[in-house]
Amino acid sequence: MKPSASLLFPNSRLLAQADIPVLPFDEFRSHVVHAIGRGARLAAYYGEPRTDGWIRVHALLADGRQGRLGWCAADVKDCYPALTPDCTAAHLFERELAEQWGVRPEGHPWFKPVRFHRAYRDGADAWGRPPQAPLEPCVTDFFRVEGEEVHEVAVGPVHAGVIEPGHFRFQCHGERVFHLEISLGYQHRGIERALVGGPTPRTLPTMETLAGDTTIGHALAYAQIVEALSGAQVPARAHALRAIALELERLANHTGDLGALAGDVGFLPTASYCGRLRGDFLNLTALLCGNRFGRGFVRPGGVGFDLNRDQVRELDRRLGQIFDDTADAVELLWQTSSVRARFENAGPLSRETCVALGLVGVAARACGLERDARHEFPIGLYQFAQIPVSTLPAGNVFARAYVRWLEIQRSTAFIREQLVMLPEGPVRVATRPLAPGAAVASITEGWRGEICHAALTDGRGRFAHYKIVDPSFHNWMGLALALRDQQISDFPLCNKSFNLSYCGHDL
């Protein structure tokens, strides 16, 4: 990235809004496309309303090779030349911009709403719908494949059991999937708008429930925002406890995913054991703070709970025992040829597709990419204690499953090492009022992948704008492309191998 075009900075560094370069749009577009072509990725791309009726679009570029983030912006009015034709990873961000702020990306190849909600500003949206127009016609505007013996299979948005709502429409020829279109937005809660004017007593509980299975990941990204804005220096013991909680969250969800994948191919031994073991890992988080999902644990300035020596020993003992049981259950998958055959022949995704879409987390590492914010943009304990990045190049269901198993092993070893050398001292410091006219971008490696929060403050030090990008926002299109030329019966297996969040996408 050209130093003059982007403001380069480390993860969670306090910035002045005035220092963010505001470029002419043509220069902004050229810079973003060029940076991504050279290996950066689009961590966030969003709009901020201006008092003059223009929309300021912000691009956050993550360059893992340099370990730096880049921030630049441009002002647009009603339309602008779309980035998507030259930068595939921008496709969903630009549709979101159009839906929220009514600015149209001219030349976007697949232009439709993302969540089907009302625009954030007055007047018609980018599709020309007045504020009170019904939204249903856009919901049913699906891509269609024409031809003899081609048929559609529609699934959802209401699913069996307690799964969250989402609509999947398959264009098929017999059992073969030509195209899968995924329509979400049924749980849109307006969280980003609700955060403006904060922090308030409701802000942190909101962060903890952005995606309920990623409580620690999102709360940590938010805490890093507040700490940067207030100048708080988090104690070493708190950094260690946060990292332990983040890795426990990863262990619980990866173990549950491996059990679910086993269940989707009818392999009940692993499915049954991992279902129970996921609960055992969640109980370890409850040992930290009394809540199995970690609510109440991460707090700006540190953590809300400490561990005494007996609790440290108990956590280490139980973790070792649970890991041994998990290893016995998971190794059955790799020793069973019928399971391997199903996993290896389902849902392939090429490295090139992965790079073009800007995938993150397990999905990217299973395509051979070393994308891991703990390694690329380390903060807190990860600046001093590294976890090896787990990758596999195959890009299929087997790779996504096996990367999870590698991460389970490495996260367990990491936690046990930190328990042995847990620093002494306090676990929390007070935070001061937030800096006015400032900007911060925070990145954390949640169990699904990269979590990005970005905040701008007003003259009073309150949130003037807050942007959240859950890893699911990057990765849903990866699931759609992994289904191309696959049997429709493999959809549940492929879906579980990504295990993306509906509510984390919809916010």
Beta strands, then each sheet from edge to edge (+ up, - down):
strand 1: 7-9
strand 2: 15-16
strand 3: 22-23
strand 4: 41-49
strand 5: 55-63
strand 6: 68-76
strand 7: 79-81
strand 8: 104-106
strand 9: 150-155
strand 10: 167-173
strand 11: 176-183
strand 12: 298-299
strand 13: 302-303
strand 14: 438-445
strand 15: 450-457
strand 16: 463-469
sheet 1: 1+ 6- 3-
sheet 2: 1+ 6- 5+ 4-
sheet 3: 2+ 14- 15+ 16-
sheet 4: 7+ 8+
sheet 5: 9+ 10- 11+
sheet 6: 12+ 13-
end
